[in-house]
Amino acid sequence: MQTFTVFSVTDPVYTNAENTGIDTKVKFNEFDEVLPFHATAWDTEAHGQQIYNDLKAGRYGPITPYTFDENKSAMNIRAERNMKISATDWTQGADVPDQTKQKWASYRQALRDVTSQSTFPISVTWPTPPN
């Protein structure tokens, strides 16, 4: 894992009502440009965790509160759904047994159907992947 040195952090905005994610702009010493950055407490990189902790501690000023945006929520849910589907593409290969294919095909269809739930785009209930 590579660690980067933070030069500046600007424009932090909470990305959800639980205040567990923060979108911000970060200037790292190692790059010429300012980069968009999504900070969370569970970031796998040390510099990501440090940015999140520093933001929460107020080191870079106040964090703009979360405001629900229906279009952004729909976009985020679709993006998460697409990642979940992509992560299961292997289950539909020619060399995968039919029984395994069918289990995963049902799950993949349930993922496609999350946008049909009555609570979309406010929230969705994600299907459980097969064992």
Residue pairs with C-beta under 8 A, 6 or more apart in sequence:
1 44
1 45
1 46
2 45
3 45
3 46
3 47
4 28
4 29
4 30
4 31
4 47
5 28
5 29
5 30
5 47
6 26
6 27
6 28
6 29
6 47
6 50
6 51
6 54
7 27
7 28
7 29
8 26
8 27
8 34
8 60
9 24
9 25
9 26
9 27
9 37
9 51
9 54
9 55
9 59
9 60
10 24
10 25
10 27
10 34
10 60
11 24
11 25
11 64
12 22
12 23
12 24
12 39
12 55
12 60
12 61
12 62
12 63
12 64
13 22
13 23
13 24
13 63
13 64
13 66
14 21
14 22
14 63
14 64
14 65
14 66
15 21
15 22
15 23
15 38
15 66
16 66
17 66
17 68
19 63
19 66
20 40
20 41
21 38
21 39
21 40
22 38
22 39
22 40
22 52
22 55
22 56
22 63
23 36
23 37
23 38
23 39
24 36
24 37
24 38
24 39
24 51
24 55
24 60
25 34
25 35
25 36
25 37
26 34
26 35
26 36
26 37
26 51
27 33
27 34
27 35
28 35
28 47
37 48
37 51
39 48
39 51
39 52
39 55
40 48
40 52
41 49
41 52
41 53
42 49
43 49
43 51
43 52
54 60
55 63
56 63
68 122
70 121
70 122
71 121
73 121
73 122
74 115
74 120
74 121
77 114
77 115
77 120
77 121
77 124
78 115
81 111
81 112
81 114
81 115
84 111
84 126
85 108
85 111
85 112
88 104
88 107
88 108
88 129
90 96
91 100
91 101
91 103
91 104
91 105
91 108
92 101
92 104
92 105
92 108
103 130
104 129
104 130
106 130
107 127
107 128
107 129
107 130
110 127
111 126
111 127
114 120
114 124
114 125
114 126
114 127
115 121
115 124
117 124
117 125
119 125
